[in-house]
Amino acid sequence: MTESLTHRDSIVVATTPDALYDLVSDVTRTGEWSPICAACWWDEGATGAVGDWFTGRNEVPGRTWETRSQVVAAERGREFAWLVGGRLVRWGFTMTPVEGGTRLTETWEFLPAGLALFAENYGDQAPAQIADRTRAAHEGIPATLAAIKRIAEQS
């Protein structure tokens, strides 16, 4: 595996940090921009605050699966982030005001607990499985950011 287990990319969006936060923190809209996550829904009573949980349904050709995630950062206009499985993979968005709008940065990190779980679940196939997820993140982040930009600037 040659790709990094962390990745980030950014795009400038012609809107405010608060407007972008409101968009990306509404996990029920994730299917509108994610190339893999087709849908998300909050646990009953969740509002998107730190500690809240949601479920995501992911779809790729030949495979569909669900993950549970916990919000770990929820600061309007600044950052929204979550941990898949509460400890396995960290995904997040940060918003930084810049000339012409907001720099939206998406980040991804495969955490040690996730690597250990893959080793346990996939044995000798774990490196190939991790490489597959890593490629998906590296390819998906630019596509996600472009879609969010398109949606936010049409609003």
Buried (B, 14 or more C-beta within 10 A) or exposed (E): EEEEBEBEBBBBBEBBBBBBBBBBBBBEBBBEBBBBBBBBEBEEEBEBEEEBBBBBBBBEEEEEEEBBBBBBBBEBBBBBBBBBBEBBBBBBBBBBEEEEBBBBBBBBBBBEBBBEBBBEEEEEEBEEBBBEBBEBBBEBBBBBBEBBBEBBEEE
